[in-house]
Amino acid sequence: MSLQNNTPKAKCPNRERIISLINERISEIQKTALDKRIAGKYFTAATLVEATSTNSVANKTVDEYFQTYIQNLNKENRIRYAGMFEVPYSSFIKFNKHLDIPYTPHATPLQLL
């Protein structure tokens, strides 16, 4: 990416596709902003991204993420590494009694596309 004009460099592989995805995403966010403005609703950049995001990860809890990650490691036969996550998981449960805390991962710019 060229930081001067926020576009992929000329020699970037799949440059046209990347530009197309960026433009689609921008127009989708602009449409949502216009709809909210017409409806007189308050919005921020974060709420616009959230409203246009197709990710289904927003409704997971910390407990679900821990369990899913540990299960995936066990399926990959990475038992020792999974155990390294089971220890803090158990500690968090002992400390807080539950991990039903909403988890919202931070999106990277590429995840926003």
N, C-alpha and C positions, 0 to 999 in steps of 0.2 A: 504494500500500500504506500502510496505517496502521501506523505503527511501535509504537503503544501496544498493539494487540491482534493484530498480525500477520495482518490480514485486508484484503482489498481494500476501498477506500472505497465507500460506498453508491452513488455516482454512477459507479463504474468500469464501463466497457463490458465485457460478458461476465463480470460479477462471479460469477454462479452457476457458470459453467464453470470459472473460475479456482479457486474454492473447492473444487469437485468434484475438480479435478486435484490440488490440494494435499492434500486428504483421502485420495485414492487413493494418492498417493506416500507419505504418512505411514504409512498402514496397511500398505503393501508393505514399508517399512523395518521397522516394528514386527514384522511376521510373520517377516522374516528374522532379526531380533534374537532373537525367541523361539525360532526353530529352532536358532540357534547356542547360545543359553543352555541349551536342553534337551540338545543334543549335547555340552555342556561345552567348546565352542570359544571361544577368545579372539577378541574383536572390538572395533573402535573405530568411531567415527562414519564415518571415511574408508573403512574396509573394508566397512561396511554399504552406503554409497552405491555403492561399486565393485561390490559383489555384486548390487545391484539395478539397476544402470545397464544400459541396453540399447544404449549407445553402442558402436560397433565401432572407435573410434579408439584404444583403449588399446594395441593391438599394433603401432602404427606407430613408425617410427624418425624421428629428426631428418632423415635423408637423404630419406626418403619424403615428409615434409612439405614440405621445400624443393622437391623435384622436382615434386610435385603442384601446389604454389602457382605455381611458375615456368611449368609447362605450362598451367595455367588462365589465367594472365596472357597468355601467347602466343596461346591460343585466342581470347581477347577482343581480340586485336590491340593489346595494351598492351605492345609490344615493349620500349620504353625503360624502363618500370617493371619489367618482368621482368629486364632487364639489371641493374637496381639490386640484385636479389636474387642474380643469378648471381655477382657480384663477391664478396660475403661467403661465398657457398657455396664458391667456388673457394678462397678464403683458408682457410676452415675445413678443407677437404680437405687443403690443403698443410700446415697446422699439425698436424692430428690424424691424417692419412692415411686416415681414414674417418669417417663420421657414422652408424655403426650404433649409435646411442645411443637407448635407449627414450625415447619422448616421451609425456608425460602432460600434456595441457592442463589448466589450472585451470578447474574448472567454475564457472559463475556460478549464482546461485540459480535463474534461469529455466531453465537447462539441466538442472537436477536434477529438474524436473517431468516 
